[in-house]
Amino acid sequence: MGFDAQHGRLVNAGFLADLGARAPIVQAPMAGAAGVELAVAAIRGGAVGSLPCAMLTAEQVMAQASEVRGLAT
């Protein structure tokens, strides 16, 4: 655990490391307003990126997840 002095909170560095994030920020998965591009930008910026999957088929979810993996690494 680390301390985020700016916000006065404890940060679980292990959790962030497991996700590959550098900052305790989670990009919200906003169905209909966000997608692969925003998730990849968040990941590249050090946050946890999220895909909005609520309105997608299973095939679309798998395709977008694969696209994020390819672009974010």
Secondary structure, DSSP 8 states (H G I E B T S, - for coil): -EEETTTTEEE-HHHHHHHT-SSS-B----TTT--HHHHHHHHHTTSB-----TTS-HHHHHHHHHHHHHHH-
